Amino acid sequence: MAASPEQFRGQARLPRCASPLRYDLRLRPDLAACAFSGSEAVAVAVSAPTRFLVLNAAELAVDGSSDLVPSEVVQFEEDEIVVIGFGQDLPIGEGVLKMDFTGTLNDQMRGFYRSKYEYKGESRNMAVTQFEAADARRCFPCWDEPAFKAKFKLTLEVPSELVALSNMPVIQETVHGPLKTVYYEESPLMSTYLVAIVVGLFDYIEGSTLEGTKVRVYTQVGKSNQGKFALDVAVKSLDLFKDYFATPYPLPKLDMVAIPDFAAGAMENYGLVTYRETALLYDELLSSASNKQQVAITVAHELAHQWFGNLVTMEWWTHLWLNEGFASWVSYLAVEALFPEWNNWTQFLDETTSGLRLDALAESHPIEVDINHASEIDAIFDSISYDKGASVIRMLQSYLGAERFQKALASYIKKYAYSNAKTEHLWAVLEEETGEPVKDLMTTWTKQQGYPVIYAKLDGHDLHLEQAQFLSDGSSGPGLWIVPITSCCGSYAAQKKFLLKGKTDKVHIDFSVSQDAGGEKGENCWIKLNIDQTGFYRVKYDDELAAGLEKAIKANKLSLMDKIGIVEDSYSLSVARKQTLTSLLRLLSAYRNESDYTVLSHVCLGIDKISVDATPELCRDIKQLLINLLLSAAKTLGWDPKDGESHLDVMLRSLLLIALVKLGHDETINEGVRRFHIFIEDRKTNILPPDTRKASYLAVMRTVTTSNRAGYDALLKIYRETAEAQEKSRILGSLSSCPDKDIVLEALSFMLTDEVRNQDAFYVLGGISLEGREVAWAWLKENWDLVLKTWPSSSLISDFVKSTVSRFTTEEKAAEVSEFFAGKIKPSFERALKQSLERVRISARWIESIRSEPNLAQTVDELLQHDVYLPFVVLVFVILMSGCR
């Protein structure tokens, strides 16, 4: 028996001798005083002898009582726990713990917090909850761990004119003058991090699923029209997921709410999903195609969580990826079904690329990562849990087959509904349903960090394969994986699949598809591994195989996904010094005639940025090479939208114009500035629709200087006059892109004012120009204490670190950054700092390698000459052909 409350300090998890069964929770938010009070009666099951009840509480004043009178109530703020001690052991069985508590409606976008909005020209507060990962304890004392599922019966006392929402439908409202009491239905079993409350003034629109479930989108007054697209996606997604998981949506209603101040993109609270405005609202006249796509993906992601995460919940944060990886993967499945013309699975490779790049760092982490303190949880809401998680699920589905995989998932949902699961529980169900060695295969992908690069070498008819852990610093780690290998030769008609279980293996290649008249391997033969990039690994081809694939790209023989995979692998191998920048530039030239959005979005790599530091004398020429690569497609599309053009062409226009502006293409910059000047005189003109505004804003900022700041001031004026969150984000992401260091500094200082919501800081940080990196770093050092205080959330503080540190490319700067942060490191940003410093050192080594390439300048010159020569040849050909007529 623990002798005193001190016994419970420093523990990773709460003791298991008592657990909650049901919370009867009453809350009274005071929106004017920015405070709240509450009371709760918790039905507790005591399962082992103890005289202490230990639960979580943070930033609350707590007063506890129960059927037995407690002898002591001790709070340990550092551990975020409250220990309630009794004079004797509690009886085994059920009892009721009663507590009163008070807290602050904070402005930090976590726990129970306040968000500002305007109504009839007046600033008001709404009350909002954000409890994931471990912030329910900031609203009410609770067992704030996912495994402590309980039922919740909520009652709210709020101003009578306000809308008060929670997870469950309202069963009764009683009005007493200026206040009303709202009673909600009792919830099913759920984890504390999914409890939600929103109190404010809202409009809503409503729809219903085929089963009759009522779905609503709540917006600020006057904006409900902008919720129509999200409502349509939500209704269709719920119907789709019901069929896919073979389980009905578990609750009687679903509400989705746009919140003006919101740290993440969205939060999947059971039955009451909260979003930042840009992730939920879409306006045909004011939003871009990329905004529309993001709304669809985000809504589908959050609604997938109603099954994967809410109905079946991870047992502990080590298994976060079960929530986020699956929701990410299945959101693409849903959007592909709803909008097949978006080519969504090809766009999924954006997620895979993001996961591969982060997981190539020594400072990455396994998908299943040990969590020993609540302060460590936020740091793993990253590209490993989401993007690598989703990608290995896609890999497993591809290996097992879509139908078998779906059937097994449905069995898993049924088995663990209203309960908790670990990763191994999922593997066991999949193995039982399919008969495949799922656990052995997938454990190599979830319990160890990193992934392999497969070295492929052709020897006659044998393709020799060897795996080694891929790291961006050029070293090779000790990892070994069971790798689902797929391959094809000369055609996608005949594909081979097998598991690479050891370090090396070989596969027999049948050249019959691509052989010449003599039965030998044809000149245009090509071999592609990792077909459509379903596997989470990279491939390094020998020179012969690489040349064959380059020809296949030029001849347009490969799928879009494979074109993306080849260029992404080549870029990363160049960063890791496994191949030269020279060879990467030659490969890029094979994409000269590419016009597909999904491919070109991966061709716009960071080569221009590294060349500034590595080869300043070649920088202009390398940028010109990249401009030549994009210009043909850009000229075809132009600036103005065309009737009947596809969603992807609209996206491509924006992508190309932004890329050309960033590369310094004078013609594009001048046109962007010209259109901007027309736009600021007449905001209703159609000369600058939402899809091309970002390119125009960036073009304007390329021309701004301290002595010629009219463009900056004009953008600020638009920012101040618009009420649209998406337009505000476009402008914030442009202000700091200026080459003038003083303007960058001004943009960063503007970010600290009340005019910019704390949630939007990352737009400014993400836009910082290469020329502004030194001044941004100096600014961060000077304002570090203020930044830490203003943005305590892990994800937001990490943005500051990554955005300012990762842009550097010297060992000296890495040492300077390390020295500054010595003694200042906190768990909330420690991982982000280590990863950023590693990226700096990787860039430094890559630069050293680039500078030693003997043929780089000659190759750049040859490729430029080819770009000049090719149009001339085409012109001559056209003239000759016209003469023949």
N, C-alpha and C positions, 0 to 999 in steps of 0.2 A: 504494500500500500504506500502511495506517495505520502511523505510526511508533511509537505508544505506546498503551497502554490509554486514556489521556486522550481520545483521538480519539472514543471512543464515548459520552462523557458528554453528557447533554442531548438525546439523540435520541428522537423519538417512537416509532420502531419499531426492532426488532432488525435487524442486517444480514442480507442474504439469501444470503450466500456459503456458508453451511452450514445444514443442517436435519436434525432428528431423524427417524429411521425407526422406531425401536423402543426403548422404555424397559424394561429389566429392573430392577424397583424392589423393594427390600426395606426394610420399616419395622418399628421396634420401639418402640411407645408404652409409656411407663412412667406408668400412671395415678396411682400414688401420688406420684411425684416431679413430676408434671405436665411431663414432658419426653419427647422422642423422639429416636431416632437412626436413621440410615438409610444405605443404600448403593445405588448405581445403576450400571448399565452401559448406556450409551446408544449405539445404532448411529447414526452420524452420516454423512450424505452431504455431502461437500465438493464444491461445484460451481464455485467460482472461487478464484483464488489468494488465500491469506490465511495469516497466521501467528497469527491470533487466533480463538478461539471465544468468542462473546459470547452469554450466556444470562441468564435472570432468576433472581435469588435475593434473598430479603428475610428479615431476622431469622433467618438461618441461619449457622452456622459451617461453611465449606466447605473440603474438601481434595480437590484434583483430580489425576487422572493419566490417561494414555492409552497407546496403543501407542507413542507418542513421549512422552518425558519433558518436561513443561511447564517453561519457564524462569521463569514468574511466574503467580501467581493473585491477581488484584486485585478487591476488591469495592467498588462504589460504592453505598452505602446509599441515598443520595438518589434515584438513578436505578433502584434495585432491580435491578442487574445484577452479574454476576460475569464478569470478562474473564480468559480463560486464554490466556496467551501462550506461543509456542514459539520456539525459536531459529532456525527456518527455516520456509518455507512448507509447509503441510500438503499431502500428495499429493492430487490430485483423485481422487474416488472415496469408497469407504466405509471408515470406521474406527470404533473403539470408544472412547468417553470414559467413564472410571470416576471416580466421586466418592464420598466419604464425607461425611456432614454430620450436624449435630445442631441441635435447635431446642427451643422451649418449646411445650407444649400450652397455648395462651393462653386467656384468658377473654373474648375480644373477638368471638366468634362469626364469625370469619373465618380462613381458612387451615386449619391442623390445630389444633382447639381442644377444650376440655373442656366438658362439660355435666353439671350436677348432677342426680341423681335419688335417690329413696329406695327402699331395698330392706330389708324387714323392720325398719323403723324406723331404719335406718342410712343416712347420707348417703354417696353414692358418686359417682365420676366415670365418665362414658363418654367415649370419644374420637370426634370427629366432624369431617368435612371440610366446608368451604364455600368453593369455589374461584372461583366467578363473582363479580366479573368477572376480577380479576387477582391471585388469592391462592393459586394452586397453588404459586407461587414461595416461599410461606411454609412449604411442606411439603417440597419437594424442588427442587433446581436444574433448570430446564427452559426450553424455548422457550415462554414463557407468552403466546402470541398465538393466536387462533383458527385462523389459516391454517396453522400448523405442526402439522398432524395427524400422528399417529403411532400405532403399536400399543403397548399396555401389557400387560406381564406382571408381576403383583403377587404378592408374598409377604409375609405378616404374621407377626410373632412376638408372641403375646398370651397373657395368663393363660388356662389351659386350660379354666376354667369359663365363659368368656365367649363370646358369639356375635360372630363377626367377619365383616362383610359388605363386599363390594366390587362393582364393576360387573358382573363375570362370575361364573359359578358356581364353586364350590370343586371342584378336581379331586383334592386330597389333603390330609389332615391327619395330622401326626405329633406325638404327645404325649411331652414330656420332663419328667416330674414336674409342677411347677406351671405350666409354659409349654407352648404348642403352636405348631407352625409350620403355617400355612395357605397352600396354594398354589392360585392361581386360574387359570382358562383365560385365554389371551391374548385381548385385546379386538380388535375391528376398528379401523380407522383412526378416531381421535377427537381432539378438541381437549383441551388440558390442563384447561380449566375444568370439564370434565364428569367428570373422574376423581373417585371417591368412596370413602370408607372410613368405616365405623361399627363401633365396638367397645363392647359393653356387655352387660347382661343383658336379654333380651327374651322375650316370648311371641309367637307368630304364628298367623295363620289363613291358609288357602291355597285358591286356586281355579285354574281354567285356562280359557284361551280355546278357541274352537272349533278352532283349529289345534293346541291342545295346549301352548301356552306357559304355564309355571307362573307364577302371580302370588301374591305373599304380602304381607300387611300385618303389620309388626312393631310391637309396642307395649310399654310398660312391663309388667312381670309383673302379671297380674291384670286387664289392660284389653283383652285381645284381642277380647272381645265388641264393643267400641266400634269395631272396624275393619271390621265386616261390611258396613256401607253403602258405605264407600269401596272395599272389595274388589269389590262388585257393580258399582259404577260403573266401576272400572278394567277389569274383564274385558270388560264390554260396550263400553267406549270403545275398547279395543284392537281388538276385532272391527270396530267401526264405522270407525275410522281406516284399518284395513287395506283395507277396501273403498273408502273415499272417496279415499285417495291411490293406490289400485291398486298398493300395495307392502306386502309382509308386514312385521310388526314385526321389526326387524333382529337382536334378541338372543335367546339361549335362555331367559332368565328376566326377570322384573320384580319387584323388591322395592320396597315403600314403607314408610318408617320414620317414626314420630312421635318428634320430638326435643324434650326439655323446654326447651332454650335454643336459639332459632333466630331470626336477625335478620329474615329475610324471611318471606313466607307459606309458600313452598315452593321447592325447587330441583330442576330436571329432570335431574340426573345420569343418564347413560346406564345404564339397567338398575337403578339404585339411587336412587330419588327420595326426597328428605328433605323433611319437613314440620314446621312447628310443630304442636303437638298440636291446637289449635283448627281447623286446616285439614284434618285427616285423621280425627279421631275424632268419632263421632256416637253418642249414647245416646238412645233413644226417651224415657226418663224424665227425662234431665238436660239435653238439648240443645234449643235453640229451632228453629223452622222456618227462620229465617234462617241459623243454623249449618248446618243440613242442606243448604240451597241452596249455601252457600259451599263446603262440602266437595265437592259435586258439580262445581261450576265449577272449583275449584282442581285437583282430580284430573284432570278432562278437559283443563285447560290444560297441566298438566305432561306428560301423556301425549301430547298433540299435539306437544310439543317433541321426542319421540323421533324424529319424522320432520322437523318444521320446526325446526331448530336443532341436533339431534344427528346425524341422518343427512346432512342438508344444512345446513351451518353458514355463518353470515355470514363474509365474508372479513376484516372488521375491525369494530370497535365502531360505526363510522359507520352500519353497516347493522343495528344491534341490533333495529330495528323489524321486520325480516324474521322474527326469532325471536319477539319479544313481541307484535307486532301480530297476526301470524297465529295464534299460540297462543291469544290472547284471543278473536279472532273465531271460530276453529274450536271452542273450548270451548263457546260458546253454541250452535253448530250441533249438537254432540254432546248437550248437556243438553236442547235442544229435542226431539231425537229420543227421548231416554230418558224425559223427563218433560214431555210436551206440555201437560199441565194447568197447568204453571207459567208459561205465556205468556212464555217466556224471551226471545224476540226483542224483545218490548216492553220487558222489563227491560234489554235491551242498551242502551237509550237512556240509562241511568245512565252507561255508559261514554262514550257520545257527548257527553253533557252535561259530564262531567268534562274531556274533551279540549277541548271548545269553550271552557270557562271559562279553562283555563290558556293556551290558544293565543290568547286575546284580549288577552294581556299583551304589551307591547313587549319584556319580558324573557323571552319564550318562546324557542323555537329550532326550526329546521326538523326534520322527521322524520329526514332524513339530516344529521347534525351532525358537523363535524370534531372529531376527538379527537386531541390532541397530547401527552397524558401520561396514564399509568395513573390518576393521581389525579382525572382529569376524568370517568372512565367511569361511576362510580356515580351521578353527578348526572343522567345521562340515563335512568336506570331510573325514568321518570316517566310522567305521563299523556299525554305526546306520543308516546313510543315504544309504549306499551301501548294507550291509549284512542283517540287520534287515529289511530294505526296501524291498529287494528282497524276503526275507522269508515270510513277511506278504502278499506279492503279490501271492506267491506260495500257502499260506494258503487260500487266497480268491479264487484263481482259483480252488483249490480242493473243496472248499465249493460250488461254483457256477456251476462247471463242465467246462471242457476245451472248449467245443464248444460255450456255451453261453458266456463265458468270452472272447473268441477271437472275437466273433461278436460284443460285446459291446465295446471292445478296438478299433476296426476298426471304429465304429461310433464316438467315442471320437476323434480319429485322424482326421477324416473328419470334425468334427464340429469346432475344434480349430486350423486347419491348418493355418500356417503363422500368428498365434496369440499367446496369452499367456493364461495359465490356472493355477488355484489353485487346491489344493487337493480336495476341495468340488465339483469342476466341474467334476472331474473324478467320484466321488461317485454318483453324480446326473445322469450321463449318464449310469453307470452300473446299478443303481437302476431302471431307466426308461426302460432299455433293458431287465432286468431279472425279475423285479417285486419283488426282494428280498430286505430286509432292510439293504442295504449295508452301508449307511451312519451311522446308529446307531451302527452297528457291528464294522466298521473300525475306527470310531472316537475314540473308546476306545483303539485302537492300535497305532494311529498316534499322538494323542494330549496329551497323558500322557506317561511318560517314564516308562520303566520296563515291566515286564510280570509276569504271575502267575506261581506258582507251584501248581499242582493239587494233593491233598492228596487223595489216593484211599484206601478204607477199605472194605473188603468183610464181609457181614453178611448174611449167608444163601444164598439166590438167589439174594440179593440186594447188588449192588456195590455203596457204599456211596462216594460221591465226595465233596471235599471242596477246594476252591481256596483261595490263599493268595499271595500277591506280594513276589516274590523271590528276596532276596538280598544276595550277597556272604558273607556279614559280619555276617550273621546269624539272623539279625533282620527281621521284616516283615513290609513292607510299607503299605500305605493305599489304594493302587490301586485295582480296580475292573474291570474286563473285560467281554465282551461277548465272550465266548470261543467256537470255533467249536470243539466239542469233537467227536472223532472216537474211536471205540472199537471193539475188536473181542475176541472170546473165543475158544481156542483149534484149530482154523482153520481160514484162511483168507476168506473162502467161504462166511460166514455170518458176515457182518459188520453192526454196528449200528452207526448212525450219529445224533447228536442233538446239539443245542446251550445251553451251560451253561450260563444262564443270571444273576443268583444271586450268592451269596457266596457259597451256598450248593445245592445239588440235589442228586438224586439217580437214578440208572438205573437197570432194571431187567435183570439178566443174565440167558441165556438158556445154560445149561450144556450138552445138548443132543449130541453135537459133541464129547465131551470128557468124557462121563459118562462110568461107568463100567457096568458089566453084570447086576447088581442089580438096574440100573437106577440112581445111585448116582453119585456125582462128582468124576471123575476118579483121580487116583493118579498122573497122568501126565497132569492134567488140567493146562492150563495157560490162563491168561487174559492180553491182551496188549492194553493200551490206546495210543492215538496219533499215529495211524497206519502210518508207513513209515515217521514219523516225519514231517507231513505236517503242524502241528500246531506249533506256536512259543511259546511254554511253556514247562515246565519240569513236570515230574510225580514222586511223592514219593509213592511207594507201601508199604502196610503193610507187615509184615514178611512173611505171608502165600503166598501172591501174588508174592513177590520178589523171594521166593524159587521156585515157579512154573516157573517163567521166567528163572531162572538160569538153571533149568532142561531142559527147551525148548532150551536154547542156546547150552547146551551140546549135545542135541539130534538133533541139526541143524534144528529146526522146524521154526525158525524166518527168516524174510527177512533180507537182508544186512542192510537196513536202520534202521530196528528196533534193530538189534544188536548194531549198532552205537549209537542209541538214548539211549538205556539202560545204556551203559557204560559211556556215556557223562553225563547223568543225575546223575548217581551214583557218579561220580567224583565231580561234582559241589555241590551235596548235602553233600559230605564229606568235601569239602572246607568250606562250610557254617555251618559245625558242626551239620547237620541234620541227619547224619549217620556217622558211624565210618570208619576210614581208614582200620580197621580190616575187616569189611564187604566188603569194596571195593576190597581188595586183594583177598578175597574168590571169589567174582564175577569174577575178572580177570582170575582166574584159570579155569573158565568155557570156556575161549577163547583159551585154550591150543592147540586145534587142528585147529584153524582158519588159513586159508591160503589166504584169499582175501585181496587185497591191500586196498580197501576202508575201510574195518573194521579195519585192523591192523594199519592203519594210525591214527586211533582214540584211539587205545589201548595203543599206545606209549605216555602215559600221563606224567605229570611233577612230578610223585610220587618220583622218584629217587632224584630229586633236593630238595624237601621239607624234605626228610628223612635225608639229610646231616646235616641240622640244627635241625630237630626235634628229631631224634634218631640216633646220630652218631654211637652208638654201634650196631645198626641194619642195618645201611646203606648198608654195603657190602652184607648182606643177602637179603635185599629188591631188590638190583640191580640184584642179582643172580636169584631171582624169575622172574624178568622182562626178563632177558636173556633167561631163560628156556622157557618163553612164546613165544619168537621170534625165538629161535634157530632151531627148526625143519623146519620151513618154509625157513629160511635162508640157511640151509644145502641142502635142496631140490633144491633151485635155484642156489646156489653157486655164484662164482664171475664172471664166464664167460657166455656171452649171448648164447642162444641156437637157432638154426634155427627154425623159425616158431612160436616162443613164442609170447604171446600176449603183447600188449602195457602195460596192467596193471601189468603183471609179470615183465616187464622191470622196471616199476616204483617201484614195490614191492622190487625188488632186492636192488635198491638204498636206499629205506626207511629202510630196515632191516639192511643193512651193516652200514649205518650212525648211526642208533639207537644202534647197538651192540658196535660200537666204542665209542660212548658217554657213554655207560654203563660200559666201561672198560673191555670188553671181550678180553682177551689176544690173543686168537687164531686169531680173526678177525683183531685186531690191527697189529699183527705180519705179517699177510698175506698182509694187506694194505701197510705196510712199504716195504715188499719184492717186491711187484709189482711196487711201486713207484721207487725203485732203478733201476729196469729194464727200466722203462719208461724214467727216466732222461738220461739214456744212449742212448735210441733210441725212439724218440718221435713218430715215425711211427708204433711202436709196437702195436699189438691189445690186449695186456695184460691189458691195462687200458683204455677202451672206456669211452666216456663222462659220461655215466650213473653211473660208479663206481668211477670216479675220486674224487668226493667230499669226499666219505668215506675214500679213500686212503690218501687224503690231511689231513683230520682230524686225521687219525691214525698217520701220520708223526708228526703232531703238538703235539700229546699226548706224544711223546718221546723226544721232543725238550726241552733243558734247556739252560741257559746262557752259560754253559761250553760245551754244545754239540748242536750247533746251525746249523749244516750242513743242516738239513731238511728245516729250515726256509729260509736259504740263497738259497737253491735249488728252493723253491717255488717262491721266489722273482725273481730269474733268469727267470723262466717260465713266470711270470707275465710281466716282462719287454720285453720279446721276442715275446709274442703273440699279435696279433692284434684283437683277438676275444673277444668281450665284455662279452660273457657268461663264457668264461674261466677265464677272469679277475675277474668276480664276485665270481666264485667258490673259487679262491685263497684268495681274500679279506675276504670272510666269514670264512676262515680257520685260517688265521694268528693269530687272537686274541683268538682262542680257546685253546691256550696253557695253561697248568697248572702253568707254570713259570711266576710269576708276572712281572718280568723284560721284558720278551718277549712280554707280553700283552701291556706293556707300550710302547715298541718299535713299535708294530703294530699301536697303536693309534697315535704315533708321525709320523709314515709313512703316515697315513691318511691325515695329514696336509700338506704334500708335494705336489708339482705340479704333481707328478707321479700318484696321485689318483684324478680323477674327483670329484668335489663336490657332484654330483648326487650319487656317489657310497659309500659315507660315511656310509650309513645305513647297508651295507654288513659287514663292520668291526664291527660296533656297535652291530649288531645282533648276532655276533659270540662270544662275550666276554664270557670266561669261568667263572664258579662259583668261581674258585680260584682267578680270576682276577677282581672281582667286586669292591673290596676296592681300588685297584690301579686305576681302571677306574673312580671311583668317585673322587678320589684325582686329577686325571688328568683333569676331567671336571671342577672342581672348579678352578684349576690353569689357565685353558685356556678359561674360560667362556666368557670373553669379545671378544676374537678372534673368538670363535665359533658363537657368536651372530652376529658378523659383517660379517662373511664368509657365514653363512647359515641363511639369514633373513626370508626365506620362512617358513611359519607355519609348514608344514608337515615335513620339514627337521629338524628344530630346535626341534620339538616334539620328533623325533627319538632319539636325544641325551638325552633328559630328560627321556623318557620311558626306553631306553636301560640300562641306568646307575642306575636309581633309583629303578625300579620295581623288581630288583633281590634281594633286601634286605628283611629281615624278622623279624626285631625287631622294637619295639616302639621307642627305643632310636635312631635308625638310621633315622626313620621318623621325629623325632624332630630335628635331626641335619640337615637333608635336608631342612626342613621348615625354619629353622633359616638361612641357607645359602641364600635361595631365597627371604627372607623377604626384601622388597624394590627393588627387581630386576624383579618382575613379569611383563610380557607383555601379552596382549590379545592373541598373536600368540601361546603361549605355556601354558597359564594359565590352560586350561582345561586338557591338557596332564599331567601337574604337579599334579593337584588335584587327577586325576585318578591313577597316579603312587603311590602317597602317600597312597591312599586308599588301593591299592593292597598290599603295604608293611604291613599295619595294619591288613589286612585280613589274610595274611600269618602268622603274629605274633600270632593271635588268634587261627588259625588252629594248629600251632605248640603246643601251650599250651594244646589244646584239645587232640592232638595225644599223648602227653606225659602222659596224664591221662588215656589212654586206658589200662585196666587191662590185656587184653588177646592178645595184639598185638604180643609180642615176641613169645608166644606159638603158635599163628596162623602162623606166618612166618615160624617157625620151622616145624610145621606140613605140611605146603604146600611144603617146601623144601624136606622133607622126602618123600612126595607123589611123587614129581618129580623124586626122586632117585628110588623109589619103582616101579613106573609105567613101565619104560623100562624093569626092571627085570621080572615083571609079563608077559609082552609081549613076552620076550625071552623064558621064561618057556613054555608059551602057544605054541609058534612056535615049540619048541623042542618036546613037547607032540604030537602036530599035525603031525609032521614029523614021529614020532614013530608009530602013528596010521596007516600011509600009509604002 
